[in-house]
């Protein structure tokens, strides 16, 4: 709760939690083979979106101070 009170914009990456859970579920139920390529690409996108949201949160925190 302290992080939310001090820097509420840093929790922006939590918006990706449903996508991360869906990705994990799909990975666990995926048959081995070529289907892993799609999982790998989706993982890359999730990491990219996470870094963008975290950076946006830091920038917003600086602007709103």
PDB file of N, CA, C, O and CB in Angstrom:
ATOM      1  N   UNK A   1       0.822  -1.192   0.000  1.00  0.00           N
ATOM      2  CA  UNK A   1       0.000   0.000   0.000  1.00  0.00           C
ATOM      3  C   UNK A   1       0.864   1.254   0.000  1.00  0.00           C
ATOM      4  O   UNK A   1       0.451   2.294  -0.512  1.00  0.00           O
ATOM      5  CB  UNK A   1      -0.934  -0.001   1.201  1.00  0.00           C
ATOM      6  N   UNK A   2       2.054   1.161   0.568  1.00  0.00           N
ATOM      7  CA  UNK A   2       2.933   2.313   0.629  1.00  0.00           C
ATOM      8  C   UNK A   2       3.359   2.745  -0.770  1.00  0.00           C
ATOM      9  O   UNK A   2       3.392   3.941  -1.061  1.00  0.00           O
ATOM     10  CB  UNK A   2       4.157   2.003   1.485  1.00  0.00           C
ATOM     11  N   UNK A   3       3.685   1.792  -1.638  1.00  0.00           N
ATOM     12  CA  UNK A   3       4.083   2.126  -2.998  1.00  0.00           C
ATOM     13  C   UNK A   3       2.951   2.830  -3.732  1.00  0.00           C
ATOM     14  O   UNK A   3       3.180   3.792  -4.465  1.00  0.00           O
ATOM     15  CB  UNK A   3       4.506   0.869  -3.757  1.00  0.00           C
ATOM     16  N   UNK A   4       1.751   2.353  -3.536  1.00  0.00           N
ATOM     17  CA  UNK A   4       0.591   2.973  -4.189  1.00  0.00           C
ATOM     18  C   UNK A   4       0.379   4.403  -3.699  1.00  0.00           C
ATOM     19  O   UNK A   4      -0.025   5.271  -4.472  1.00  0.00           O
ATOM     20  CB  UNK A   4      -0.675   2.140  -3.935  1.00  0.00           C
ATOM     21  N   UNK A   5       0.647   4.646  -2.437  1.00  0.00           N
ATOM     22  CA  UNK A   5       0.467   5.991  -1.891  1.00  0.00           C
ATOM     23  C   UNK A   5       1.585   6.923  -2.348  1.00  0.00           C
ATOM     24  O   UNK A   5       1.337   8.100  -2.610  1.00  0.00           O
ATOM     25  CB  UNK A   5       0.416   5.942  -0.361  1.00  0.00           C
ATOM     26  N   UNK A   6       2.804   6.415  -2.447  1.00  0.00           N
ATOM     27  CA  UNK A   6       3.942   7.266  -2.799  1.00  0.00           C
ATOM     28  C   UNK A   6       4.092   7.458  -4.304  1.00  0.00           C
ATOM     29  O   UNK A   6       4.453   8.544  -4.756  1.00  0.00           O
ATOM     30  CB  UNK A   6       5.216   6.678  -2.239  1.00  0.00           C
ATOM     31  N   UNK A   7       3.819   6.419  -5.080  1.00  0.00           N
ATOM     32  CA  UNK A   7       4.017   6.494  -6.532  1.00  0.00           C
ATOM     33  C   UNK A   7       2.942   5.680  -7.237  1.00  0.00           C
ATOM     34  O   UNK A   7       3.217   4.575  -7.704  1.00  0.00           O
ATOM     35  CB  UNK A   7       5.430   5.985  -6.929  1.00  0.00           C
ATOM     36  N   UNK A   8       1.732   6.201  -7.320  1.00  0.00           N
ATOM     37  CA  UNK A   8       0.639   5.413  -7.903  1.00  0.00           C
ATOM     38  C   UNK A   8       0.837   5.095  -9.381  1.00  0.00           C
ATOM     39  O   UNK A   8       0.261   4.129  -9.883  1.00  0.00           O
ATOM     40  CB  UNK A   8      -0.659   6.146  -7.728  1.00  0.00           C
ATOM     41  N   UNK A   9       1.634   5.883 -10.080  1.00  0.00           N
ATOM     42  CA  UNK A   9       1.824   5.621 -11.506  1.00  0.00           C
ATOM     43  C   UNK A   9       2.721   4.419 -11.764  1.00  0.00           C
ATOM     44  O   UNK A   9       2.727   3.884 -12.873  1.00  0.00           O
ATOM     45  CB  UNK A   9       2.407   6.840 -12.180  1.00  0.00           C
ATOM     46  N   UNK A  10       3.474   3.986 -10.766  1.00  0.00           N
ATOM     47  CA  UNK A  10       4.363   2.844 -10.961  1.00  0.00           C
ATOM     48  C   UNK A  10       3.621   1.513 -10.988  1.00  0.00           C
ATOM     49  O   UNK A  10       4.217   0.478 -11.284  1.00  0.00           O
ATOM     50  CB  UNK A  10       5.403   2.815  -9.873  1.00  0.00           C
ATOM     51  N   UNK A  11       2.342   1.531 -10.687  1.00  0.00           N
ATOM     52  CA  UNK A  11       1.568   0.293 -10.740  1.00  0.00           C
ATOM     53  C   UNK A  11       0.902   0.096 -12.103  1.00  0.00           C
ATOM     54  O   UNK A  11       0.123  -0.841 -12.281  1.00  0.00           O
ATOM     55  CB  UNK A  11       0.510   0.291  -9.641  1.00  0.00           C
ATOM     56  N   UNK A  12       1.201   0.964 -13.058  1.00  0.00           N
ATOM     57  CA  UNK A  12       0.640   0.826 -14.408  1.00  0.00           C
ATOM     58  C   UNK A  12       0.902  -0.549 -15.032  1.00  0.00           C
ATOM     59  O   UNK A  12       0.015  -1.077 -15.704  1.00  0.00           O
ATOM     60  CB  UNK A  12       1.213   1.900 -15.307  1.00  0.00           C
ATOM     61  N   UNK A  13       2.086  -1.151 -14.837  1.00  0.00           N
ATOM     62  CA  UNK A  13       2.306  -2.475 -15.432  1.00  0.00           C
ATOM     63  C   UNK A  13       1.358  -3.558 -14.916  1.00  0.00           C
ATOM     64  O   UNK A  13       1.222  -4.609 -15.542  1.00  0.00           O
ATOM     65  CB  UNK A  13       3.717  -2.904 -15.180  1.00  0.00           C
ATOM     66  N   UNK A  14       0.714  -3.315 -13.798  1.00  0.00           N
ATOM     67  CA  UNK A  14      -0.246  -4.303 -13.296  1.00  0.00           C
ATOM     68  C   UNK A  14      -1.444  -4.459 -14.227  1.00  0.00           C
ATOM     69  O   UNK A  14      -2.191  -5.432 -14.121  1.00  0.00           O
ATOM     70  CB  UNK A  14      -0.725  -3.909 -11.905  1.00  0.00           C
ATOM     71  N   UNK A  15      -1.628  -3.518 -15.126  1.00  0.00           N
ATOM     72  CA  UNK A  15      -2.696  -3.651 -16.119  1.00  0.00           C
ATOM     73  C   UNK A  15      -2.465  -4.865 -17.019  1.00  0.00           C
ATOM     74  O   UNK A  15      -3.399  -5.366 -17.645  1.00  0.00           O
ATOM     75  CB  UNK A  15      -2.795  -2.376 -16.971  1.00  0.00           C
ATOM     76  N   UNK A  16      -1.227  -5.330 -17.080  1.00  0.00           N
ATOM     77  CA  UNK A  16      -0.886  -6.475 -17.927  1.00  0.00           C
ATOM     78  C   UNK A  16      -1.052  -7.814 -17.220  1.00  0.00           C
ATOM     79  O   UNK A  16      -0.802  -8.860 -17.818  1.00  0.00           O
ATOM     80  CB  UNK A  16       0.529  -6.342 -18.414  1.00  0.00           C
ATOM     81  N   UNK A  17      -1.462  -7.799 -15.978  1.00  0.00           N
ATOM     82  CA  UNK A  17      -1.591  -9.049 -15.231  1.00  0.00           C
ATOM     83  C   UNK A  17      -2.535 -10.053 -15.889  1.00  0.00           C
ATOM     84  O   UNK A  17      -2.183 -11.230 -15.957  1.00  0.00           O
ATOM     85  CB  UNK A  17      -2.071  -8.756 -13.838  1.00  0.00           C
ATOM     86  N   UNK A  18      -3.708  -9.661 -16.377  1.00  0.00           N
ATOM     87  CA  UNK A  18      -4.559 -10.648 -17.056  1.00  0.00           C
ATOM     88  C   UNK A  18      -3.887 -11.265 -18.290  1.00  0.00           C
ATOM     89  O   UNK A  18      -4.038 -12.460 -18.547  1.00  0.00           O
ATOM     90  CB  UNK A  18      -5.872  -9.997 -17.467  1.00  0.00           C
ATOM     91  N   UNK A  19      -3.156 -10.462 -19.042  1.00  0.00           N
ATOM     92  CA  UNK A  19      -2.452 -10.993 -20.218  1.00  0.00           C
ATOM     93  C   UNK A  19      -1.353 -11.965 -19.795  1.00  0.00           C
ATOM     94  O   UNK A  19      -1.126 -12.973 -20.465  1.00  0.00           O
ATOM     95  CB  UNK A  19      -1.849  -9.841 -21.054  1.00  0.00           C
ATOM     96  N   UNK A  20      -0.674 -11.673 -18.696  1.00  0.00           N
ATOM     97  CA  UNK A  20       0.378 -12.567 -18.214  1.00  0.00           C
ATOM     98  C   UNK A  20      -0.204 -13.898 -17.746  1.00  0.00           C
ATOM     99  O   UNK A  20       0.374 -14.955 -18.000  1.00  0.00           O
ATOM    100  CB  UNK A  20       1.159 -11.904 -17.074  1.00  0.00           C
ATOM    101  N   UNK A  21      -1.332 -13.847 -17.070  1.00  0.00           N
ATOM    102  CA  UNK A  21      -1.982 -15.079 -16.609  1.00  0.00           C
ATOM    103  C   UNK A  21      -2.463 -15.904 -17.803  1.00  0.00           C
ATOM    104  O   UNK A  21      -2.320 -17.126 -17.819  1.00  0.00           O
ATOM    105  CB  UNK A  21      -3.170 -14.752 -15.669  1.00  0.00           C
ATOM    106  N   UNK A  22      -3.024 -15.237 -18.785  1.00  0.00           N
ATOM    107  CA  UNK A  22      -3.475 -15.927 -19.997  1.00  0.00           C
ATOM    108  C   UNK A  22      -2.303 -16.561 -20.738  1.00  0.00           C
ATOM    109  O   UNK A  22      -2.422 -17.671 -21.257  1.00  0.00           O
ATOM    110  CB  UNK A  22      -4.215 -14.954 -20.922  1.00  0.00           C
ATOM    111  N   UNK A  23      -1.174 -15.861 -20.788  1.00  0.00           N
ATOM    112  CA  UNK A  23       0.018 -16.387 -21.437  1.00  0.00           C
ATOM    113  C   UNK A  23       0.541 -17.611 -20.695  1.00  0.00           C
ATOM    114  O   UNK A  23       0.919 -18.599 -21.325  1.00  0.00           O
ATOM    115  CB  UNK A  23       1.104 -15.310 -21.517  1.00  0.00           C
ATOM    116  N   UNK A  24       0.566 -17.560 -19.388  1.00  0.00           N
ATOM    117  CA  UNK A  24       1.007 -18.709 -18.602  1.00  0.00           C
ATOM    118  C   UNK A  24       0.080 -19.901 -18.807  1.00  0.00           C
ATOM    119  O   UNK A  24       0.542 -21.030 -18.976  1.00  0.00           O
ATOM    120  CB  UNK A  24       1.075 -18.345 -17.119  1.00  0.00           C
ATOM    121  N   UNK A  25      -1.221 -19.652 -18.791  1.00  0.00           N
ATOM    122  CA  UNK A  25      -2.179 -20.736 -19.012  1.00  0.00           C
ATOM    123  C   UNK A  25      -1.988 -21.374 -20.383  1.00  0.00           C
ATOM    124  O   UNK A  25      -2.012 -22.598 -20.512  1.00  0.00           O
ATOM    125  CB  UNK A  25      -3.612 -20.217 -18.874  1.00  0.00           C
ATOM    126  N   UNK A  26      -1.797 -20.543 -21.404  1.00  0.00           N
ATOM    127  CA  UNK A  26      -1.580 -21.071 -22.750  1.00  0.00           C
ATOM    128  C   UNK A  26      -0.269 -21.840 -22.853  1.00  0.00           C
ATOM    129  O   UNK A  26      -0.194 -22.852 -23.549  1.00  0.00           O
ATOM    130  CB  UNK A  26      -1.594 -19.939 -23.766  1.00  0.00           C
ATOM    131  N   UNK A  27       0.762 -21.364 -22.164  1.00  0.00           N
ATOM    132  CA  UNK A  27       2.053 -22.065 -22.180  1.00  0.00           C
ATOM    133  C   UNK A  27       1.939 -23.438 -21.547  1.00  0.00           C
ATOM    134  O   UNK A  27       2.483 -24.415 -22.063  1.00  0.00           O
ATOM    135  CB  UNK A  27       3.119 -21.244 -21.451  1.00  0.00           C
ATOM    136  N   UNK A  28       1.234 -23.513 -20.433  1.00  0.00           N
ATOM    137  CA  UNK A  28       1.114 -24.790 -19.731  1.00  0.00           C
ATOM    138  C   UNK A  28       0.262 -25.798 -20.499  1.00  0.00           C
ATOM    139  O   UNK A  28       0.435 -27.006 -20.339  1.00  0.00           O
ATOM    140  CB  UNK A  28       0.522 -24.568 -18.354  1.00  0.00           C
ATOM    141  N   UNK A  29      -0.644 -25.315 -21.321  1.00  0.00           N
ATOM    142  CA  UNK A  29      -1.503 -26.231 -22.070  1.00  0.00           C
ATOM    143  C   UNK A  29      -1.042 -26.430 -23.512  1.00  0.00           C
ATOM    144  O   UNK A  29      -1.696 -27.138 -24.279  1.00  0.00           O
ATOM    145  CB  UNK A  29      -2.924 -25.721 -22.061  1.00  0.00           C
ATOM    146  N   UNK A  30       0.055 -25.824 -23.878  1.00  0.00           N
ATOM    147  CA  UNK A  30       0.544 -25.873 -25.255  1.00  0.00           C
ATOM    148  C   UNK A  30       1.291 -27.184 -25.512  1.00  0.00           C
ATOM    149  O   UNK A  30       2.077 -27.647 -24.686  1.00  0.00           O
ATOM    150  CB  UNK A  30       1.462 -24.667 -25.546  1.00  0.00           C
ATOM    151  N   UNK A  31       1.023 -27.761 -26.674  1.00  0.00           N
ATOM    152  CA  UNK A  31       1.764 -28.958 -27.067  1.00  0.00           C
ATOM    153  C   UNK A  31       3.162 -28.548 -27.511  1.00  0.00           C
ATOM    154  O   UNK A  31       3.325 -27.498 -28.132  1.00  0.00           O
ATOM    155  CB  UNK A  31       1.025 -29.730 -28.202  1.00  0.00           C
ATOM    156  N   UNK A  32       4.166 -29.351 -27.206  1.00  0.00           N
ATOM    157  CA  UNK A  32       5.521 -28.996 -27.610  1.00  0.00           C
ATOM    158  C   UNK A  32       5.646 -28.926 -29.128  1.00  0.00           C
ATOM    159  O   UNK A  32       4.969 -29.644 -29.865  1.00  0.00           O
ATOM    160  CB  UNK A  32       6.521 -30.002 -27.049  1.00  0.00           C
ATOM    161  N   UNK A  33       6.522 -28.051 -29.564  1.00  0.00           N
ATOM    162  CA  UNK A  33       6.750 -27.940 -30.998  1.00  0.00           C
ATOM    163  C   UNK A  33       6.645 -26.520 -31.493  1.00  0.00           C
ATOM    164  O   UNK A  33       7.046 -25.573 -30.816  1.00  0.00           O
ATOM    165  CB  UNK A  33       5.782 -28.797 -31.740  1.00  0.00           C
ATOM    166  N   UNK A  34       6.104 -26.389 -32.673  1.00  0.00           N
ATOM    167  CA  UNK A  34       6.037 -25.087 -33.340  1.00  0.00           C
ATOM    168  C   UNK A  34       5.142 -24.092 -32.607  1.00  0.00           C
ATOM    169  O   UNK A  34       5.295 -22.884 -32.785  1.00  0.00           O
ATOM    170  CB  UNK A  34       5.541 -25.263 -34.755  1.00  0.00           C
ATOM    171  N   UNK A  35       4.222 -24.572 -31.796  1.00  0.00           N
ATOM    172  CA  UNK A  35       3.325 -23.666 -31.073  1.00  0.00           C
ATOM    173  C   UNK A  35       4.091 -22.805 -30.069  1.00  0.00           C
ATOM    174  O   UNK A  35       3.614 -21.745 -29.666  1.00  0.00           O
ATOM    175  CB  UNK A  35       2.234 -24.465 -30.352  1.00  0.00           C
ATOM    176  N   UNK A  36       5.267 -23.259 -29.671  1.00  0.00           N
ATOM    177  CA  UNK A  36       6.074 -22.463 -28.745  1.00  0.00           C
ATOM    178  C   UNK A  36       6.529 -21.144 -29.378  1.00  0.00           C
ATOM    179  O   UNK A  36       6.816 -20.186 -28.661  1.00  0.00           O
ATOM    180  CB  UNK A  36       7.291 -23.266 -28.286  1.00  0.00           C
ATOM    181  N   UNK A  37       6.595 -21.088 -30.683  1.00  0.00           N
ATOM    182  CA  UNK A  37       6.997 -19.859 -31.361  1.00  0.00           C
ATOM    183  C   UNK A  37       6.001 -18.743 -31.071  1.00  0.00           C
ATOM    184  O   UNK A  37       6.398 -17.606 -30.815  1.00  0.00           O
ATOM    185  CB  UNK A  37       7.115 -20.091 -32.877  1.00  0.00           C
ATOM    186  N   UNK A  38       4.724 -19.058 -31.109  1.00  0.00           N
ATOM    187  CA  UNK A  38       3.695 -18.071 -30.794  1.00  0.00           C
ATOM    188  C   UNK A  38       3.801 -17.630 -29.335  1.00  0.00           C
ATOM    189  O   UNK A  38       3.671 -16.443 -29.034  1.00  0.00           O
ATOM    190  CB  UNK A  38       2.296 -18.643 -31.079  1.00  0.00           C
ATOM    191  N   UNK A  39       4.035 -18.567 -28.444  1.00  0.00           N
ATOM    192  CA  UNK A  39       4.176 -18.244 -27.025  1.00  0.00           C
ATOM    193  C   UNK A  39       5.390 -17.339 -26.817  1.00  0.00           C
ATOM    194  O   UNK A  39       5.327 -16.387 -26.039  1.00  0.00           O
ATOM    195  CB  UNK A  39       4.310 -19.535 -26.178  1.00  0.00           C
ATOM    196  N   UNK A  40       6.483 -17.629 -27.501  1.00  0.00           N
ATOM    197  CA  UNK A  40       7.691 -16.815 -27.385  1.00  0.00           C
ATOM    198  C   UNK A  40       7.438 -15.393 -27.876  1.00  0.00           C
ATOM    199  O   UNK A  40       7.867 -14.433 -27.234  1.00  0.00           O
ATOM    200  CB  UNK A  40       8.843 -17.450 -28.174  1.00  0.00           C
ATOM    201  N   UNK A  41       6.751 -15.247 -29.002  1.00  0.00           N
ATOM    202  CA  UNK A  41       6.442 -13.927 -29.537  1.00  0.00           C
ATOM    203  C   UNK A  41       5.524 -13.153 -28.594  1.00  0.00           C
ATOM    204  O   UNK A  41       5.718 -11.956 -28.381  1.00  0.00           O
ATOM    205  CB  UNK A  41       5.796 -14.052 -30.916  1.00  0.00           C
ATOM    206  N   UNK A  42       4.537 -13.824 -28.036  1.00  0.00           N
ATOM    207  CA  UNK A  42       3.627 -13.170 -27.091  1.00  0.00           C
ATOM    208  C   UNK A  42       4.367 -12.757 -25.820  1.00  0.00           C
ATOM    209  O   UNK A  42       4.051 -11.728 -25.223  1.00  0.00           O
ATOM    210  CB  UNK A  42       2.452 -14.104 -26.740  1.00  0.00           C
ATOM    211  N   UNK A  43       5.353 -13.557 -25.406  1.00  0.00           N
ATOM    212  CA  UNK A  43       6.158 -13.209 -24.244  1.00  0.00           C
ATOM    213  C   UNK A  43       6.972 -11.950 -24.520  1.00  0.00           C
ATOM    214  O   UNK A  43       7.077 -11.071 -23.664  1.00  0.00           O
ATOM    215  CB  UNK A  43       7.083 -14.374 -23.861  1.00  0.00           C
ATOM    216  N   UNK A  44       7.547 -11.866 -25.717  1.00  0.00           N
ATOM    217  CA  UNK A  44       8.293 -10.676 -26.107  1.00  0.00           C
ATOM    218  C   UNK A  44       7.402  -9.440 -26.071  1.00  0.00           C
ATOM    219  O   UNK A  44       7.799  -8.399 -25.547  1.00  0.00           O
ATOM    220  CB  UNK A  44       8.893 -10.854 -27.503  1.00  0.00           C
ATOM    221  N   UNK A  45       6.201  -9.554 -26.626  1.00  0.00           N
ATOM    222  CA  UNK A  45       5.275  -8.416 -26.622  1.00  0.00           C
ATOM    223  C   UNK A  45       4.907  -8.005 -25.198  1.00  0.00           C
ATOM    224  O   UNK A  45       4.833  -6.815 -24.891  1.00  0.00           O
ATOM    225  CB  UNK A  45       4.005  -8.759 -27.410  1.00  0.00           C
ATOM    226  N   UNK A  46       4.677  -8.995 -24.329  1.00  0.00           N
ATOM    227  CA  UNK A  46       4.335  -8.695 -22.942  1.00  0.00           C
ATOM    228  C   UNK A  46       5.476  -7.948 -22.259  1.00  0.00           C
ATOM    229  O   UNK A  46       5.229  -6.985 -21.533  1.00  0.00           O
ATOM    230  CB  UNK A  46       4.008  -9.988 -22.174  1.00  0.00           C
ATOM    231  N   UNK A  47       6.715  -8.372 -22.476  1.00  0.00           N
ATOM    232  CA  UNK A  47       7.865  -7.686 -21.894  1.00  0.00           C
ATOM    233  C   UNK A  47       7.998  -6.267 -22.442  1.00  0.00           C
ATOM    234  O   UNK A  47       8.328  -5.340 -21.702  1.00  0.00           O
ATOM    235  CB  UNK A  47       9.147  -8.476 -22.165  1.00  0.00           C
ATOM    236  N   UNK A  48       7.744  -6.102 -23.721  1.00  0.00           N
ATOM    237  CA  UNK A  48       7.816  -4.778 -24.339  1.00  0.00           C
ATOM    238  C   UNK A  48       6.751  -3.854 -23.745  1.00  0.00           C
ATOM    239  O   UNK A  48       7.050  -2.718 -23.377  1.00  0.00           O
ATOM    240  CB  UNK A  48       7.641  -4.883 -25.873  1.00  0.00           C
ATOM    241  N   UNK A  49       5.519  -4.335 -23.650  1.00  0.00           N
ATOM    242  CA  UNK A  49       4.442  -3.528 -23.078  1.00  0.00           C
ATOM    243  C   UNK A  49       4.720  -3.195 -21.613  1.00  0.00           C
ATOM    244  O   UNK A  49       4.432  -2.089 -21.156  1.00  0.00           O
ATOM    245  CB  UNK A  49       3.102  -4.261 -23.206  1.00  0.00           C
ATOM    246  N   UNK A  50       5.284  -4.164 -20.877  1.00  0.00           N
ATOM    247  CA  UNK A  50       5.620  -3.929 -19.478  1.00  0.00           C
ATOM    248  C   UNK A  50       6.632  -2.801 -19.357  1.00  0.00           C
ATOM    249  O   UNK A  50       6.471  -1.904 -18.530  1.00  0.00           O
ATOM    250  CB  UNK A  50       6.167  -5.206 -18.831  1.00  0.00           C
ATOM    251  N   UNK A  51       7.671  -2.842 -20.178  1.00  0.00           N
ATOM    252  CA  UNK A  51       8.700  -1.800 -20.091  1.00  0.00           C
ATOM    253  C   UNK A  51       8.148  -0.439 -20.497  1.00  0.00           C
ATOM    254  O   UNK A  51       8.529   0.579 -19.920  1.00  0.00           O
ATOM    255  CB  UNK A  51       9.899  -2.159 -20.972  1.00  0.00           C
ATOM    256  N   UNK A  52       7.258  -0.410 -21.482  1.00  0.00           N
ATOM    257  CA  UNK A  52       6.648   0.864 -21.894  1.00  0.00           C
ATOM    258  C   UNK A  52       5.782   1.420 -20.770  1.00  0.00           C
ATOM    259  O   UNK A  52       5.854   2.612 -20.469  1.00  0.00           O
ATOM    260  CB  UNK A  52       5.803   0.680 -23.181  1.00  0.00           C
ATOM    261  N   UNK A  53       4.972   0.583 -20.152  1.00  0.00           N
ATOM    262  CA  UNK A  53       4.108   1.062 -19.067  1.00  0.00           C
ATOM    263  C   UNK A  53       4.914   1.489 -17.844  1.00  0.00           C
ATOM    264  O   UNK A  53       4.572   2.477 -17.193  1.00  0.00           O
ATOM    265  CB  UNK A  53       3.112  -0.023 -18.673  1.00  0.00           C
ATOM    266  N   UNK A  54       5.977   0.757 -17.527  1.00  0.00           N
ATOM    267  CA  UNK A  54       6.808   1.136 -16.387  1.00  0.00           C
ATOM    268  C   UNK A  54       7.503   2.469 -16.662  1.00  0.00           C
ATOM    269  O   UNK A  54       7.566   3.332 -15.786  1.00  0.00           O
ATOM    270  CB  UNK A  54       7.850   0.036 -16.082  1.00  0.00           C
ATOM    271  N   UNK A  55       8.018   2.635 -17.867  1.00  0.00           N
ATOM    272  CA  UNK A  55       8.666   3.904 -18.225  1.00  0.00           C
ATOM    273  C   UNK A  55       7.666   5.049 -18.197  1.00  0.00           C
ATOM    274  O   UNK A  55       7.976   6.136 -17.709  1.00  0.00           O
ATOM    275  CB  UNK A  55       9.316   3.808 -19.616  1.00  0.00           C
ATOM    276  N   UNK A  56       6.475   4.811 -18.714  1.00  0.00           N
ATOM    277  CA  UNK A  56       5.441   5.848 -18.683  1.00  0.00           C
ATOM    278  C   UNK A  56       5.088   6.207 -17.243  1.00  0.00           C
ATOM    279  O   UNK A  56       4.856   7.376 -16.933  1.00  0.00           O
ATOM    280  CB  UNK A  56       4.181   5.381 -19.441  1.00  0.00           C
ATOM    281  N   UNK A  57       5.047   5.219 -16.371  1.00  0.00           N
ATOM    282  CA  UNK A  57       4.751   5.483 -14.964  1.00  0.00           C
ATOM    283  C   UNK A  57       5.819   6.339 -14.305  1.00  0.00           C
ATOM    284  O   UNK A  57       5.510   7.243 -13.528  1.00  0.00           O
ATOM    285  CB  UNK A  57       4.607   4.180 -14.208  1.00  0.00           C
ATOM    286  N   UNK A  58       7.079   6.052 -14.619  1.00  0.00           N
ATOM    287  CA  UNK A  58       8.176   6.847 -14.057  1.00  0.00           C
ATOM    288  C   UNK A  58       8.114   8.280 -14.582  1.00  0.00           C
ATOM    289  O   UNK A  58       8.273   9.231 -13.817  1.00  0.00           O
ATOM    290  CB  UNK A  58       9.546   6.208 -14.399  1.00  0.00           C
ATOM    291  N   UNK A  59       7.883   8.432 -15.880  1.00  0.00           N
ATOM    292  CA  UNK A  59       7.789   9.770 -16.456  1.00  0.00           C
ATOM    293  C   UNK A  59       6.601  10.541 -15.881  1.00  0.00           C
ATOM    294  O   UNK A  59       6.721  11.725 -15.565  1.00  0.00           O
ATOM    295  CB  UNK A  59       7.671   9.683 -17.979  1.00  0.00           C
ATOM    296  N   UNK A  60       5.473   9.879 -15.749  1.00  0.00           N
ATOM    297  CA  UNK A  60       4.309  10.543 -15.148  1.00  0.00           C
ATOM    298  C   UNK A  60       4.560  10.947 -13.703  1.00  0.00           C
ATOM    299  O   UNK A  60       4.118  12.004 -13.253  1.00  0.00           O
ATOM    300  CB  UNK A  60       3.095   9.633 -15.217  1.00  0.00           C
ATOM    301  N   UNK A  61       5.269  10.097 -12.991  1.00  0.00           N
ATOM    302  CA  UNK A  61       5.581  10.408 -11.597  1.00  0.00           C
ATOM    303  C   UNK A  61       6.431  11.682 -11.534  1.00  0.00           C
ATOM    304  O   UNK A  61       6.227  12.531 -10.666  1.00  0.00           O
ATOM    305  CB  UNK A  61       6.322   9.218 -10.918  1.00  0.00           C
ATOM    306  N   UNK A  62       7.382  11.804 -12.461  1.00  0.00           N
ATOM    307  CA  UNK A  62       8.234  12.995 -12.487  1.00  0.00           C
ATOM    308  C   UNK A  62       7.438  14.244 -12.871  1.00  0.00           C
ATOM    309  O   UNK A  62       7.643  15.316 -12.303  1.00  0.00           O
ATOM    310  CB  UNK A  62       9.395  12.792 -13.467  1.00  0.00           C
ATOM    311  N   UNK A  63       6.538  14.099 -13.831  1.00  0.00           N
ATOM    312  CA  UNK A  63       5.759  15.249 -14.308  1.00  0.00           C
ATOM    313  C   UNK A  63       4.767  15.702 -13.246  1.00  0.00           C
ATOM    314  O   UNK A  63       4.566  16.902 -13.059  1.00  0.00           O
ATOM    315  CB  UNK A  63       5.015  14.900 -15.612  1.00  0.00           C
ATOM    316  N   UNK A  64       4.149  14.760 -12.552  1.00  0.00           N
ATOM    317  CA  UNK A  64       3.111  15.101 -11.577  1.00  0.00           C
ATOM    318  C   UNK A  64       3.650  15.589 -10.245  1.00  0.00           C
ATOM    319  O   UNK A  64       2.872  16.036  -9.403  1.00  0.00           O
ATOM    320  CB  UNK A  64       2.244  13.919 -11.341  1.00  0.00           C
ATOM    321  N   UNK A  65       4.939  15.520 -10.030  1.00  0.00           N
ATOM    322  CA  UNK A  65       5.512  15.984  -8.761  1.00  0.00           C
ATOM    323  C   UNK A  65       5.520  17.460  -8.656  1.00  0.00           C
ATOM    324  O   UNK A  65       5.971  18.005  -7.648  1.00  0.00           O
ATOM    325  CB  UNK A  65       6.896  15.478  -8.589  1.00  0.00           C
TER     326      UNK A  65
END
